[in-house]
Amino acid sequence: MGKADLHIHTNASDGKLAPVDLLEKVSKKGLKTISITDHDTISGYLEAKQYAQDLGIELISGAEITAIWKEKEVHLLAYCFNDQDEGVNNLLLRQKRARRLRMRAIVKELNKKGIEIEYDEVRALAHKSNIGRPHAASLLIKKGYVSSVPEAFIRYLSEEHLKKIQTEYAGIKEVVSVIQNAGGVLSIAHPGPLYSQPEIDDLLSYGVDGIECIHPSHNFNVQRNFIKIAKSRNLLITGGSDFHGNSRSEYDPYLGVVTLSSDHVASIKRTSMHRRNMKT
């Protein structure tokens, strides 16, 4: 089966590359199995689906879904779901609307701080992508308010800065229910920098199937600890580069390097198949 990367973004959300260009890049990197996990959309995955087989790449359905958990946002990686499922597609439509409403609220907050930007300017930068904070960060750079994306998040766009904004993202219970009903599985995205062990335990209590153990933000000890937890609880182990692309450089320190082994991919697919068979 070869190397796998189950955390990749395209320009359907906040990545730099179009789906077809991404496929060519991952093919050159020697990846045999990937999942395009754009934020709250599968449009990039659906576009890539037409070409993946010709390049000899196994493409697993995927999305990084934003869910509300205890009044906080959490990202869950969804895999192997039926991409034609009505429940999944209805959920993603609502998530798209929630993203637009949230961005309007973010713009208003920035305006209060003397930042002169408009929602339509952010929307224009996002083009057809699912709008998100990186697009607002790009506009802040363009207008000279900050010099980099990290600075934009530190000064204006972090969760701490925006915690008073109410969102309409689906709750974690609903996300788990919809994805699993469509035969999919779910994993907690990049938990290392974000959650304490009790918080991870609580997230798992909602029926989440696995943990993204392998991620660029996890050093060796963090990765080893999460793998130990996952194995001890019979949870799925997921992982990937969290690739977004870089418009300024061809250097990709993680794509093709931060990968998942074929046995873990097989476990994900077996769990999904079992879930689908239970419905028939």
C-alpha positions as CSV (number, residue, x, y, z in Angstrom):
1,M,0.0,0.0,0.0
2,G,2.9,2.4,0.6
3,K,3.0,5.6,2.5
4,A,-0.2,7.4,3.4
5,D,-1.0,11.0,4.4
6,L,-4.5,11.5,5.8
7,H,-4.4,15.2,6.5
8,I,-4.0,17.4,3.5
9,H,-5.7,20.7,2.4
10,T,-6.4,22.2,-1.0
11,N,-7.7,25.6,-2.1
12,A,-11.2,24.4,-1.5
13,S,-10.5,25.6,2.0
14,D,-7.3,27.2,3.2
15,G,-4.7,25.3,1.1
16,K,-2.7,26.8,-1.7
17,L,-3.0,24.1,-4.4
18,A,-5.8,23.1,-6.6
19,P,-6.8,19.4,-6.2
20,V,-5.2,18.3,-9.5
21,D,-2.0,20.1,-8.7
22,L,-2.0,18.6,-5.2
23,L,-2.4,15.1,-6.7
24,E,0.6,15.6,-8.9
25,K,2.7,16.8,-6.0
26,V,1.8,13.9,-3.7
27,S,2.5,11.5,-6.5
28,K,6.0,12.9,-6.9
29,K,6.4,12.5,-3.1
30,G,5.7,8.8,-3.4
31,L,2.5,8.8,-1.5
32,K,0.1,6.0,-2.4
33,T,-2.9,6.8,-0.1
34,I,-4.1,10.2,0.8
35,S,-7.2,11.9,2.2
36,I,-8.0,15.5,1.3
37,T,-9.4,16.9,4.6
38,D,-10.5,20.4,3.7
39,H,-12.3,22.4,6.4
40,D,-16.1,21.7,6.4
41,T,-16.2,20.8,2.7
42,I,-15.6,17.9,0.3
43,S,-15.5,19.9,-2.9
44,G,-11.7,19.5,-3.3
45,Y,-12.0,15.8,-2.6
46,L,-14.7,15.4,-5.2
47,E,-12.7,17.2,-7.8
48,A,-9.6,15.2,-7.1
49,K,-11.6,11.9,-7.2
50,Q,-11.9,12.2,-10.9
51,Y,-8.1,12.1,-11.4
52,A,-6.6,10.1,-8.5
53,Q,-7.0,6.7,-10.0
54,D,-5.1,7.8,-13.2
55,L,-2.2,8.7,-11.0
56,G,-2.3,5.5,-9.0
57,I,-3.3,7.2,-5.8
58,E,-5.9,5.8,-3.4
59,L,-8.1,8.7,-2.3
60,I,-10.1,8.2,0.9
61,S,-13.0,10.5,1.5
62,G,-12.2,13.1,4.2
63,A,-13.0,16.4,5.8
64,E,-11.8,18.4,8.8
65,I,-15.1,19.2,10.5
66,T,-15.5,22.0,13.0
67,A,-17.7,21.1,15.9
68,I,-18.8,22.8,19.1
69,W,-17.8,21.1,22.3
70,K,-18.5,22.7,25.6
71,E,-18.7,26.2,24.0
72,K,-15.4,25.6,22.3
73,E,-14.5,24.7,18.7
74,V,-12.9,21.4,18.1
75,H,-11.7,19.9,14.8
76,L,-12.6,16.3,14.0
77,L,-11.1,14.5,11.0
78,A,-13.7,12.4,9.2
79,Y,-12.8,9.5,6.9
80,C,-14.3,6.8,4.7
81,F,-17.8,8.2,4.8
82,N,-20.2,7.9,1.9
83,D,-19.7,11.2,0.0
84,Q,-23.2,11.0,-1.4
85,D,-24.9,10.7,1.9
86,E,-27.7,13.2,2.4
87,G,-26.9,13.8,6.1
88,V,-23.3,14.5,5.4
89,N,-24.0,16.9,2.6
90,N,-26.7,18.7,4.6
91,L,-24.3,19.1,7.5
92,L,-21.6,20.5,5.3
93,L,-24.0,23.0,3.7
94,R,-24.9,24.3,7.2
95,Q,-21.2,24.4,8.2
96,K,-20.5,26.6,5.1
97,R,-23.2,29.0,6.2
98,A,-21.8,29.0,9.7
99,R,-18.4,29.9,8.4
100,R,-19.8,32.9,6.5
101,L,-21.7,34.2,9.5
102,R,-18.7,33.8,11.7
103,M,-16.5,35.7,9.3
104,R,-19.0,38.5,9.2
105,A,-18.8,38.7,13.0
106,I,-15.0,38.5,12.9
107,V,-14.9,41.5,10.5
108,K,-17.1,43.5,12.9
109,E,-14.8,42.7,15.8
110,L,-11.8,43.8,13.7
111,N,-13.6,47.0,12.7
112,K,-14.1,47.8,16.4
113,K,-10.3,47.7,16.8
114,G,-9.8,50.2,14.0
115,I,-9.1,47.6,11.3
116,E,-10.6,48.9,8.0
117,I,-11.7,45.7,6.2
118,E,-15.0,44.5,4.8
119,Y,-16.5,41.1,4.6
120,D,-16.7,41.2,0.8
121,E,-12.9,41.8,0.7
122,V,-12.3,38.6,2.7
123,R,-14.8,36.7,0.5
124,A,-13.0,37.9,-2.6
125,L,-9.7,36.5,-1.3
126,A,-11.4,33.2,-0.5
127,H,-12.8,33.1,-4.0
128,K,-14.7,29.7,-4.1
129,S,-13.0,28.3,-1.0
130,N,-14.8,27.6,2.2
131,I,-14.0,30.9,4.0
132,G,-11.9,30.9,7.2
133,R,-9.5,32.9,9.3
134,P,-6.5,32.3,7.1
135,H,-8.3,34.4,4.4
136,A,-8.8,37.2,6.9
137,A,-5.1,36.9,7.8
138,S,-4.2,37.3,4.1
139,L,-6.2,40.4,3.9
140,L,-4.6,41.9,7.0
141,I,-1.2,41.3,5.4
142,K,-2.3,42.8,2.1
143,K,-3.5,45.9,3.8
144,G,-0.4,46.2,5.9
145,Y,-1.8,45.6,9.4
146,V,0.5,42.6,9.9
147,S,3.5,41.1,8.2
148,S,2.7,37.4,8.4
149,V,-0.1,34.9,9.1
150,P,1.2,34.0,12.5
151,E,1.3,37.7,13.5
152,A,-2.3,38.0,12.3
153,F,-3.4,35.2,14.5
154,I,-1.4,36.3,17.5
155,R,-2.7,39.9,17.4
156,Y,-6.2,39.5,16.1
157,L,-7.5,36.1,15.1
158,S,-6.7,33.6,17.9
159,E,-9.5,31.8,19.7
160,E,-8.8,34.0,22.7
161,H,-9.4,37.1,20.7
162,L,-12.6,35.8,19.2
163,K,-14.0,33.8,22.1
164,K,-17.0,36.1,22.5
165,I,-18.2,35.4,18.9
166,Q,-21.2,33.0,18.8
167,T,-21.0,30.4,16.0
168,E,-23.6,28.1,14.4
169,Y,-21.3,25.1,13.9
170,A,-22.8,21.7,14.6
171,G,-22.4,20.2,18.1
172,I,-20.0,17.3,18.5
173,K,-22.8,14.8,19.1
174,E,-24.4,15.6,15.8
175,V,-21.1,15.5,13.9
176,V,-20.3,12.1,15.3
177,S,-23.8,10.8,14.6
178,V,-23.9,12.1,11.0
179,I,-20.5,10.9,10.0
180,Q,-20.8,7.4,11.6
181,N,-24.3,7.0,10.1
182,A,-22.7,7.5,6.7
183,G,-20.2,4.7,7.4
184,G,-17.4,7.1,8.4
185,V,-14.9,7.2,11.3
186,L,-13.7,10.2,13.3
187,S,-10.4,11.2,14.8
188,I,-9.4,14.1,17.1
189,A,-7.3,16.4,15.0
190,H,-3.8,17.5,16.2
191,P,-4.6,17.2,19.9
192,G,-1.1,17.7,21.2
193,P,-1.0,21.5,21.5
194,L,-4.7,21.9,22.2
195,Y,-6.0,19.6,24.9
196,S,-5.2,18.2,28.3
197,Q,-5.6,14.5,28.9
198,P,-9.0,14.9,30.7
199,E,-10.2,16.9,27.7
200,I,-9.1,14.2,25.3
201,D,-10.9,11.7,27.5
202,D,-14.1,13.8,27.3
203,L,-13.9,14.2,23.6
204,L,-13.5,10.4,23.2
205,S,-16.6,9.9,25.4
206,Y,-18.7,11.2,22.5
207,G,-17.9,8.2,20.4
208,V,-14.9,9.5,18.5
209,D,-13.1,6.6,16.9
210,G,-9.5,7.7,17.1
211,I,-6.7,10.1,17.7
212,E,-4.5,11.9,15.2
213,C,-1.2,10.7,16.8
214,I,1.1,11.6,14.0
215,H,1.2,15.3,13.2
216,P,4.0,17.9,12.6
217,S,3.0,19.6,15.9
218,H,3.7,16.4,17.9
219,N,7.3,15.6,18.8
220,F,8.5,12.0,19.2
221,N,7.5,11.7,22.8
222,V,4.0,13.3,22.2
223,Q,3.4,11.0,19.3
224,R,4.5,7.9,21.2
225,N,2.3,8.8,24.1
226,F,-0.8,9.2,21.9
227,I,-0.1,5.9,20.1
228,K,0.2,4.2,23.5
229,I,-3.2,5.7,24.6
230,A,-4.8,4.7,21.3
231,K,-3.6,1.1,21.4
232,S,-4.5,0.7,25.1
233,R,-8.1,1.8,24.3
234,N,-8.4,0.1,20.9
235,L,-8.7,3.4,19.1
236,L,-7.8,4.2,15.5
237,I,-4.5,5.8,14.9
238,T,-4.5,8.5,12.2
239,G,-1.9,11.0,11.0
240,G,-0.6,13.2,8.3
241,S,1.3,16.3,7.3
242,D,-1.5,18.8,7.6
243,F,-0.2,20.1,4.3
244,H,-1.5,23.5,3.1
245,G,1.1,24.3,0.5
246,N,3.3,27.4,0.2
247,S,2.9,29.8,-2.6
248,R,6.3,31.3,-2.0
249,S,8.4,28.1,-1.9
250,E,8.5,24.5,-3.2
251,Y,10.0,23.4,0.1
252,D,7.7,21.1,1.9
253,P,9.2,19.9,5.2
254,Y,6.4,17.5,6.1
255,L,4.6,16.3,2.9
256,G,5.8,12.8,2.2
257,V,7.7,12.7,5.5
258,V,5.0,12.8,8.2
259,T,3.1,9.7,7.1
260,L,0.9,6.9,8.3
261,S,1.7,3.3,7.9
262,S,-0.5,1.0,5.8
263,D,-1.7,-1.1,8.7
264,H,-3.3,1.9,10.4
265,V,-5.0,2.8,7.1
266,A,-6.3,-0.7,6.8
267,S,-7.7,-0.5,10.4
268,I,-9.6,2.7,9.4
269,K,-11.0,1.1,6.3
270,R,-12.0,-2.0,8.3
271,T,-13.9,0.0,10.9
272,S,-15.7,1.9,8.2
273,M,-16.6,-1.3,6.3
274,H,-17.9,-2.9,9.5
275,R,-20.0,0.2,10.3
276,R,-21.5,0.1,6.8
277,N,-22.2,-3.6,7.0
278,M,-24.0,-3.2,10.3
279,K,-26.5,-0.9,8.5
280,T,-27.4,-3.5,5.8
